């Protein structure tokens, strides 16, 4: 629930273009991160879900932060 003066259209601008197939959820410790591929070697954090309030203050898990990845295919 959002309590804001920002119009709904501004908050959700472009959400129709994003599909679930573009997103990946992964667990890091007790956090659940939603990631979007930004390049072949990077993922961008879209959102964080955690029961620990300090996780939301950690800049390493902030939305928009880029994570370098290495793909492993057995």
C-alpha positions as CSV (number, residue, x, y, z in Angstrom):
1,X,0.0,0.0,0.0
2,X,1.4,3.4,-1.0
3,X,0.6,6.6,0.8
4,X,1.9,9.2,-1.7
5,X,0.9,12.3,-3.7
6,X,2.5,10.9,-6.8
7,X,-0.1,9.9,-9.4
8,X,-0.6,6.1,-10.1
9,X,0.4,6.6,-13.7
10,X,3.8,8.0,-12.7
11,X,4.5,5.2,-10.2
12,X,3.7,2.4,-12.6
13,X,4.8,4.0,-15.9
14,X,6.3,1.2,-18.1
15,X,5.2,-1.7,-15.9
16,X,3.2,-3.2,-18.8
17,X,6.4,-3.6,-20.8
18,X,8.1,-5.7,-18.1
19,X,7.2,-9.3,-18.1
20,X,7.9,-12.0,-15.5
21,X,10.2,-13.8,-18.0
22,X,12.6,-10.9,-17.8
23,X,12.9,-11.3,-14.0
24,X,14.7,-13.8,-11.8
25,X,14.2,-14.3,-8.1
26,X,17.1,-15.6,-6.0
27,X,17.7,-16.1,-2.3
28,X,20.8,-14.5,-0.8
29,X,20.9,-15.4,2.9
30,X,17.5,-14.5,4.3
31,X,16.8,-12.0,1.5
32,X,14.9,-12.6,-1.7
33,X,16.2,-10.5,-4.6
34,X,14.3,-9.9,-7.8
35,X,16.9,-9.4,-10.6
36,X,16.8,-8.3,-14.2
37,X,19.5,-9.1,-16.7
38,X,21.2,-5.9,-17.8
39,X,24.1,-7.5,-19.8
40,X,25.7,-10.9,-20.4
41,X,27.7,-10.5,-17.2
42,X,25.5,-8.3,-15.0
43,X,22.2,-8.4,-13.3
44,X,20.4,-5.4,-11.8
45,X,18.5,-5.6,-8.5
46,X,14.9,-4.7,-9.1
47,X,13.5,-5.3,-5.6
48,X,14.4,-6.8,-2.2
49,X,12.2,-8.8,0.1
50,X,13.4,-9.3,3.7
51,X,12.1,-9.4,7.2
52,X,15.2,-7.7,8.5
53,X,14.8,-3.9,8.2
54,X,18.6,-3.4,8.0
55,X,18.7,-5.3,4.7
56,X,16.8,-2.3,3.1
57,X,19.6,0.0,4.3
58,X,22.4,-2.0,2.8
59,X,23.6,-0.3,-0.4
60,X,24.8,-3.7,-1.8
61,X,21.1,-4.8,-2.1
62,X,19.6,-1.5,-3.2
63,X,17.4,-1.5,-6.3
64,X,19.5,-0.4,-9.3
65,X,22.7,-1.9,-7.9
66,X,24.5,-4.1,-10.5
67,X,25.8,-7.5,-9.6
68,X,28.5,-9.3,-11.7
69,X,27.6,-12.9,-12.5
70,X,29.3,-15.9,-13.9
71,X,27.1,-18.4,-15.7
72,X,27.8,-22.1,-14.9
73,X,26.5,-24.7,-17.3
74,X,27.4,-28.3,-16.2
